[in-house]
Amino acid sequence: MKIDGTAFRSLWLDETDRWSLRIIDQTKLPWAVEMPRLTTLDQVAHAISAMLVRGAPLIGATAAYGVAIAMRADPSDAALQQAITTLSATRPTAINLRWALNRMESLLRDHPKVERAEAAYAEAAAICDEDVATNHAIGRHGLGLIRSRASAGRRVNILTHCNAGWIATVDWGTALAPIYLAHDEGIDVHVFVDETRPRNQGASLTAWELGKHGVKHTVIVDNAGGHLMQRGEIDMVIVGTDRVTNAGDVCNKIGTYLKALAARDNGIPFYVALPSSTIDWTISDGLTDIPIEERATTEVTTMTGRALDGSIATIRIVPKDSLVVNPAFDVTPARLVSGLITERGVCAASAAALSQMFPEYGRQNAV
């Protein structure tokens, strides 16, 4: 996708040093576009845990390059295991992280040590290219859902939560990919963007990237979605996800479950866009089996933004003696999901449908 007319991916190898990794620091958006260079395993791990990069597919791709960087420094078995252990601990909920690390470890475990670095970089690049193709396919399948609502030139109003756009993947995005394709096709599409407290990924990231691409959008507070649905101002909801069970339960940014409940009450379709790498085939009950990341309370007690004098400031918004909890995700049961938009098509959120869509993974989970 593009930033002010220049095409970018969310991560790439440095133009002058093909061994180091460039990323877009998402903690600085929308106030500044900074592209730090990562040269060590610890820097990559910090970028993931501190959410300089975020979004399940991008986390996986970044971790793959983290392994490659570690192998360039030390291709030993001990260094490989240390890289896997370090990166695995950065974010517990997004399954793409484990998927990418398992793929890298399986490739490198029996690989000659003198060839590990080159092989690791090649595999990380392959993961990135596959992610771009996968997300574009998700976009094509989701585009049909938007087209079906755009009869007679009617505007299609879509609600999304958090950020599942191109900066949450290597390119295109998951939930936003169908929206970008619809916009580029000339469909009159408009996006209601949940602010997504406490990190404001909607207000800061989704609004930023939609604006850069010229997609019409309106930022709303998290609690406004149900109200707009009641007034008939939302045609569909499309969100991303960090992990999906083999039975179709969906784990996404905190607040997603409430949007799904409101959509069901108002007869509005609620879709989840995801690559198959986000499906955890080993679990079936999202409420009990998915670990929910608890993040720092400072994300809730403070807020960063641009002050009226133009400076960037962080302020406290919660009384200093108040207790705070900060779960980063919630689980939406499969029964509330109208459909899963995958790279192979749209299917029901059920074990049987997922097994049929991905028989090589899910045959044993069909019910």
C-alpha positions in Angstrom: 0.0 0.0 0.0 1.1 3.6 -0.2 2.1 6.4 2.2 1.7 9.8 0.4 2.1 8.1 -3.0 5.1 5.9 -2.1 4.5 2.1 -1.9 5.5 0.4 1.3 5.3 -2.9 3.0 5.1 -3.0 6.8 8.6 -4.5 7.0 11.5 -4.9 4.6 15.2 -5.5 4.5 17.3 -2.4 4.7 18.3 -1.1 1.2 22.0 -0.7 2.2 22.3 -3.7 4.6 20.3 -6.7 3.5 20.8 -8.3 6.9 19.0 -5.7 8.9 15.2 -5.2 9.1 13.2 -2.0 8.7 9.8 -1.5 10.2 7.3 1.2 10.6 7.1 2.2 14.3 3.4 2.0 14.9 3.7 3.6 18.3 4.6 6.9 16.6 1.6 6.9 14.3 -0.2 9.1 13.3 2.0 11.9 14.6 5.2 10.7 12.8 6.3 8.1 10.3 9.5 6.6 11.7 11.2 3.5 10.2 13.8 2.2 12.7 16.4 -0.4 11.7 16.5 -3.6 13.7 19.8 -5.5 13.8 19.6 -7.8 16.9 17.3 -10.4 18.3 16.6 -8.3 21.3 15.6 -5.3 19.2 13.2 -7.5 17.2 11.7 -9.0 20.5 11.3 -5.5 21.9 9.6 -4.3 18.7 7.0 -7.0 19.0 6.4 -6.8 22.8 6.3 -3.0 22.9 4.0 -3.1 19.8 6.2 -1.1 17.4 4.9 -3.8 15.2 1.5 -5.4 15.9 -1.2 -7.4 14.2 -1.1 -11.2 14.1 0.3 -11.7 10.6 2.9 -9.0 11.0 4.0 -10.3 14.4 4.7 -13.7 12.7 6.6 -12.2 9.8 8.7 -10.0 12.1 9.5 -12.9 14.4 10.6 -15.0 11.3 13.1 -12.2 10.5 14.1 -12.1 14.2 15.2 -15.8 13.9 17.1 -14.9 10.7 18.9 -12.1 12.4 19.8 -14.3 15.3 21.2 -17.0 13.0 23.4 -14.4 11.2 24.9 -13.6 14.6 25.2 -17.2 15.8 23.9 -20.2 13.8 24.4 -22.7 16.7 21.7 -24.9 18.1 21.7 -23.1 21.4 21.3 -19.7 19.6 18.4 -21.1 17.6 16.6 -22.3 20.7 17.3 -19.0 22.5 15.8 -17.1 19.6 12.7 -19.3 19.5 12.3 -19.0 23.3 12.8 -15.2 23.4 10.4 -14.4 20.5 7.8 -16.9 21.8 7.5 -14.9 25.0 6.8 -11.6 23.4 3.0 -11.9 22.7 1.1 -14.9 24.0 -2.3 -14.5 22.2 -1.5 -14.1 18.5 -1.1 -17.7 17.1 0.7 -16.5 14.0 3.8 -15.9 16.2 3.9 -19.6 17.2 3.1 -20.6 13.6 6.0 -18.6 12.1 8.4 -19.7 14.8 7.5 -23.4 14.4 8.0 -23.1 10.6 11.4 -21.5 11.1 12.5 -24.0 13.7 11.4 -27.0 11.5 13.3 -25.7 8.6 16.5 -24.8 10.5 16.8 -27.6 13.0 18.4 -30.1 10.7 19.9 -27.5 8.3 23.7 -27.3 8.1 24.8 -24.5 10.4 26.9 -22.7 7.8 23.8 -22.3 5.7 21.3 -21.4 8.4 21.4 -17.7 8.1 20.8 -17.7 4.3 18.1 -20.3 4.7 16.4 -18.3 7.5 16.4 -15.1 5.5 14.9 -16.8 2.5 12.2 -18.5 4.6 11.3 -15.2 6.3 11.0 -13.6 2.9 8.8 -16.4 1.7 6.5 -16.0 4.7 6.2 -12.3 3.9 5.4 -12.9 0.2 2.9 -15.5 1.1 1.2 -13.1 3.5 0.8 -10.5 0.8 -0.8 -13.0 -1.6 -3.0 -14.5 1.2 -4.3 -11.1 2.2 -5.1 -10.1 -1.3 -7.1 -13.3 -1.7 -9.0 -12.5 1.5 -9.7 -9.1 0.0 -11.1 -10.6 -3.2 -13.4 -13.0 -1.3 -14.6 -10.2 1.1 -15.1 -7.9 -1.9 -18.0 -10.0 -3.0 -19.8 -9.5 0.3 -19.4 -5.7 -0.1 -20.6 -5.8 -3.7 -23.8 -7.6 -2.7 -24.7 -4.6 -0.5 -23.8 -2.0 -3.1 -26.7 -2.4 -5.4 -27.9 0.7 -7.3 -24.9 2.7 -6.3 -25.8 2.6 -2.7 -23.2 3.5 -0.1 -22.0 0.6 2.0 -21.3 1.5 5.7 -18.9 -0.9 7.4 -17.9 -0.9 11.0 -14.4 -2.2 12.0 -12.7 -2.6 15.4 -9.0 -2.1 16.1 -6.6 -2.2 13.2 -6.6 -5.1 10.7 -5.2 -3.1 7.8 -2.0 -3.2 5.8 0.1 -2.1 8.7 -1.1 -5.1 10.8 0.1 -7.5 8.0 2.9 -7.3 5.5 0.6 -5.7 3.0 -3.2 -5.3 2.2 -4.5 -6.3 5.6 -7.2 -8.7 6.5 -10.4 -6.9 7.5 -9.5 -3.8 5.5 -8.3 -5.7 2.3 -11.9 -6.1 1.0 -12.5 -2.4 1.8 -9.5 -1.3 -0.2 -10.5 -3.4 -3.2 -14.0 -2.1 -3.0 -12.8 1.5 -2.9 -10.4 0.9 -5.8 -13.2 -0.6 -7.8 -15.3 2.5 -7.4 -17.8 1.2 -4.9 -19.1 3.9 -2.5 -17.7 2.5 0.7 -17.5 4.3 4.1 -15.9 2.9 7.2 -16.9 3.7 10.8 -13.7 3.3 12.8 -13.9 2.3 16.5 -11.3 4.3 18.4 -10.3 1.0 20.2 -9.3 1.9 23.7 -6.9 1.7 25.4 -4.2 1.9 22.7 -6.5 3.6 20.2 -5.4 1.5 17.2 -8.6 2.5 15.4 -8.3 6.2 15.9 -4.5 6.3 15.4 -3.8 3.5 12.9 -6.9 2.5 10.9 -8.0 6.1 10.4 -4.4 7.0 9.4 -4.0 4.3 6.8 -7.6 4.7 5.4 -6.9 8.4 5.0 -3.6 7.8 3.2 -5.5 5.6 0.7 -8.4 8.0 0.3 -11.1 5.8 1.8 -14.0 7.7 3.4 -14.2 7.0 7.1 -15.5 8.4 10.4 -13.9 7.8 13.8 -16.4 6.9 16.6 -16.0 6.2 20.3 -16.1 2.5 21.1 -19.5 2.7 22.7 -21.2 4.3 19.7 -21.3 1.2 17.5 -24.5 -0.3 19.0 -26.2 3.1 18.7 -25.4 3.3 15.0 -26.6 -0.2 14.4 -29.9 0.6 16.0 -30.3 3.6 13.7 -29.7 1.5 10.6 -26.4 3.2 9.8 -24.2 0.1 9.7 -24.5 -2.5 6.9 -21.9 -5.0 8.1 -19.1 -5.4 10.5 -15.7 -6.7 9.4 -13.0 -7.3 12.0 -9.7 -9.2 12.1 -8.5 -11.7 14.6 -5.4 -12.9 16.5 -6.5 -16.5 17.0 -9.5 -18.7 15.8 -10.3 -22.1 17.3 -11.0 -25.1 15.2 -14.6 -24.6 16.1 -14.8 -21.0 14.9 -14.5 -19.0 18.2 -12.7 -15.8 17.5 -10.2 -14.0 19.7 -9.7 -10.3 18.8 -9.0 -6.9 20.3 -11.0 -6.3 23.5 -14.4 -4.9 22.7 -15.0 -7.1 19.7 -17.4 -9.4 21.6 -19.7 -6.4 22.4 -19.8 -5.4 18.7 -20.8 -9.0 17.8 -23.6 -9.0 20.4 -24.9 -5.7 19.1 -24.7 -6.9 15.5 -26.7 -10.0 16.3 -29.4 -8.0 18.1 -29.8 -5.8 15.1 -29.6 -8.4 12.4 -26.3 -7.1 11.0 -23.8 -9.5 9.5 -20.6 -9.8 11.5 -17.6 -11.1 9.5 -14.1 -12.0 10.6 -11.2 -11.9 8.1 -8.2 -14.1 8.7 -5.5 -16.1 7.0 -5.5 -19.8 7.8 -2.3 -19.3 9.8 -4.4 -17.6 12.4 -6.4 -20.8 13.0 -5.3 -22.8 16.1 -6.2 -26.4 15.1 -5.3 -27.7 18.5 -8.1 -26.0 20.5 -11.8 -25.8 20.2 -13.0 -23.7 23.2 -11.9 -20.1 22.9 -13.1 -19.1 26.3 -11.0 -21.7 28.1 -8.2 -22.5 25.7 -6.9 -19.1 24.4 -4.5 -17.2 26.7 -5.6 -13.6 27.1 -2.7 -11.2 27.2 -2.8 -8.8 30.2 -0.9 -5.6 29.3 0.5 -2.8 31.3 -2.0 -0.7 33.3 -0.3 2.5 32.0 -2.0 1.9 28.7 -5.3 2.6 30.5 -4.2 5.2 33.0 -2.4 7.4 30.5 -3.0 8.7 27.0 -0.6 10.2 24.4 -1.6 12.7 21.8 -0.8 16.0 20.2 -1.4 19.0 22.5 -2.9 22.2 21.2 0.5 23.8 21.0 1.6 21.1 18.6 3.8 19.1 21.0 3.3 15.4 21.7 2.3 14.8 25.3 1.4 11.9 27.6 -1.1 12.6 30.3 -2.7 10.6 33.1 -6.5 10.3 32.9 -7.3 7.9 35.8 -7.1 8.8 39.5 -3.8 7.6 40.9 -5.3 5.4 43.5 -7.8 3.6 41.3 -7.2 -0.1 40.4 -6.9 -0.9 36.7 -6.9 -4.1 34.7 -6.0 -4.3 31.0 -7.0 -7.5 29.1 -5.9 -7.0 25.5 -8.4 -9.4 23.9 -11.8 -11.0 24.2 -13.4 -14.0 22.7 -16.4 -13.9 20.4 -18.2 -17.3 20.3 -18.7 -18.9 16.9 -22.5 -18.6 17.2 -22.2 -14.8 16.8 -20.0 -14.9 13.7 -21.8 -14.7 10.3 -18.8 -15.9 8.4 -15.1 -16.3 8.2 -13.4 -14.6 5.3 -10.3 -16.7 4.4 -7.8 -16.9 1.5 -9.9 -19.8 0.2 -13.3 -18.2 0.5 -16.0 -17.4 3.0 -17.2 -20.2 5.3 -19.3 -20.6 8.4 -17.6 -20.3 11.8 -17.8 -24.0 12.7 -15.6 -27.1 12.9 -17.2 -28.8 10.0 -17.0 -25.7 7.7 -13.3 -25.1 8.6 -12.4 -28.7 8.1 -14.0 -28.6 4.7 -12.3 -25.4 3.8 -8.9 -26.6 5.0 -9.0 -30.4 4.9 -5.3 -30.8 5.2 -5.4 -29.3 8.7 -8.9 -29.8 10.0 -10.2 -33.2 9.0 -9.7 -34.5 12.5 -11.8 -31.6 13.9 -14.9 -32.1 11.8 -18.1 -32.8 13.8 
